[in-house]
Amino acid sequence: MNQNVFDDPRITAVGLLVEAHAGLSARFAAQLEEHGLSSVEFEVLTRLARSPGNQLRMTDLAAQTSLSTSGVTRVVDRMERDALLCRRACPNDRRSSYAVVTQAGLERLDDVLPGHLRIIEQWFTGQLDPPALAALLDGLRQVRDAVHPGATAGSTDLPPHLARPRDEDPVT
């Protein structure tokens, strides 16, 4: 094998992304555990809280996360038992339902977010000056849109007065 292939900047870029993700994920997991949440539960709560009406159709929630539709159902079942969210029937499609953050879920996020934001600032965004952060966000959105086109599913299916502007992501 050609040894120069390991010096390829594509290998370096993916390696750095994986290493940065692993380091941040470990810090987030420890902090979330203090609040009785898994990283998946936090992602679900955050995505719902940042979505119009604090809700998403279950299929859109699955598309926005790394979970299958059955995986989302299991997580929602567990979080519903913990009163962090509830299901609401979809008024125009009887086969569909929404996952909706409850007041208890929003309160849990209020408890978690200050520490979560400190970790983000200390170990991620605070490491970059504003132009570098803007360029990184731009690049990550481009890659995300290419590899995970469903990542914003459901964020624009609402009436115009509830929908976010097209250039605003529900979760960045």
C-alpha positions in Angstrom: 0.0 0.0 0.0 1.2 3.5 -0.8 2.2 5.1 2.4 1.4 8.6 1.0 -2.3 7.7 1.1 -2.2 8.2 4.9 -1.0 11.8 4.4 -4.1 12.5 2.2 -6.0 15.6 3.6 -9.3 13.7 3.2 -8.2 11.1 5.6 -6.9 13.8 8.0 -10.2 15.8 7.7 -12.4 12.7 8.6 -10.0 11.6 11.3 -10.1 15.1 13.0 -13.9 15.2 12.7 -14.2 11.7 14.4 -11.7 12.6 17.1 -13.4 16.0 17.9 -16.8 14.3 18.0 -15.6 11.5 20.3 -14.0 14.0 22.7 -17.1 16.3 22.8 -19.4 13.3 23.1 -17.6 12.0 26.1 -17.8 15.4 27.8 -21.5 15.8 26.9 -22.4 12.3 28.1 -20.9 12.8 31.6 -22.7 16.1 32.0 -26.0 14.7 30.7 -25.8 11.7 33.0 -25.8 14.2 36.0 -29.3 15.2 34.8 -30.6 11.7 34.2 -30.5 12.0 30.4 -28.9 10.0 27.7 -27.4 11.8 24.7 -30.3 10.4 22.5 -32.9 11.8 25.0 -31.1 15.1 25.0 -31.1 15.2 21.2 -34.8 14.4 21.0 -35.7 17.1 23.6 -33.5 19.7 21.9 -34.8 19.0 18.4 -38.4 19.1 19.6 -37.8 22.3 21.7 -36.2 24.0 18.7 -38.9 23.0 16.3 -42.0 25.2 15.7 -44.6 24.4 18.3 -42.1 22.3 20.2 -43.2 19.3 18.2 -42.3 17.1 15.2 -44.1 14.3 13.5 -42.6 11.0 14.7 -41.3 10.2 11.2 -39.6 13.6 10.9 -38.0 13.1 14.3 -36.6 9.8 13.1 -35.3 11.5 9.9 -33.6 14.3 12.0 -31.9 11.8 14.3 -29.8 8.7 13.9 -32.7 6.6 15.0 -35.0 4.3 13.0 -38.7 4.8 13.2 -38.9 1.9 15.7 -36.0 3.4 17.7 -37.8 6.8 17.9 -40.9 5.0 19.1 -39.0 3.3 21.9 -37.3 6.5 23.0 -40.5 8.4 22.9 -42.3 5.7 24.9 -39.6 5.9 27.6 -39.6 9.7 27.6 -43.4 9.8 27.7 -43.3 7.5 30.8 -40.9 10.1 32.4 -43.3 12.9 31.4 -40.6 14.7 29.3 -42.8 14.6 26.2 -46.2 13.4 25.0 -47.7 12.3 21.8 -50.4 14.3 20.0 -52.5 13.1 17.1 -51.8 14.7 13.7 -55.0 16.6 12.8 -54.6 16.0 9.0 -53.2 12.5 9.0 -54.7 9.9 11.3 -51.7 7.5 10.7 -49.3 10.1 12.0 -48.6 11.5 15.5 -46.5 14.3 16.9 -43.9 14.0 19.7 -44.3 17.2 21.8 -42.1 18.5 24.6 -44.0 18.8 27.9 -43.4 21.5 30.5 -41.4 19.0 32.5 -39.2 18.3 29.4 -38.6 22.1 28.9 -37.7 22.4 32.6 -35.2 19.5 32.3 -33.6 21.3 29.3 -33.5 24.5 31.4 -31.5 22.6 34.0 -29.2 20.9 31.5 -28.5 23.7 29.1 -26.3 26.0 31.2 -23.7 23.3 31.7 -24.1 22.0 28.2 -23.4 25.5 26.8 -20.3 25.9 29.1 -18.9 22.7 27.6 -19.7 23.8 24.0 -18.0 27.2 24.7 -15.0 25.8 26.5 -14.2 22.8 24.2 -15.7 23.8 20.8 -16.9 27.2 19.8 -14.5 29.0 22.2 -11.6 27.4 20.4 -12.4 29.3 17.2 -12.5 33.0 16.3 -15.8 34.3 14.8 -14.7 34.0 11.2 -13.4 30.4 11.7 -16.6 29.5 13.5 -18.8 30.9 10.7 -16.7 29.0 8.1 -17.0 25.8 10.1 -20.8 26.2 10.5 -21.1 26.8 6.7 -19.0 23.8 5.9 -20.8 21.5 8.3 -24.2 22.5 6.9 -23.0 21.7 3.4 -21.7 18.3 4.5 -24.8 17.6 6.6 -27.2 18.5 3.8 -25.3 16.2 1.4 -25.0 13.2 3.7 -28.2 13.6 5.8 -30.8 15.5 3.6 -33.6 14.6 6.1 -31.9 16.4 9.0 -34.3 19.3 8.8 -37.4 17.2 8.0 -40.6 18.7 9.3 -39.1 22.0 10.1 -41.0 23.7 7.3 -44.3 21.6 7.2 -46.1 24.1 9.3 -48.2 27.1 8.3 -46.0 30.1 7.3 -46.6 32.0 10.5 -45.1 29.1 12.5 -42.4 28.0 10.2 -38.8 29.1 10.5 -37.1 31.1 7.8 -35.5 28.7 5.2 -31.9 29.6 6.2 -32.4 28.8 9.8 -31.8 25.3 10.9 -33.9 23.7 13.7 -30.8 22.2 15.2 -27.3 23.2 14.3 
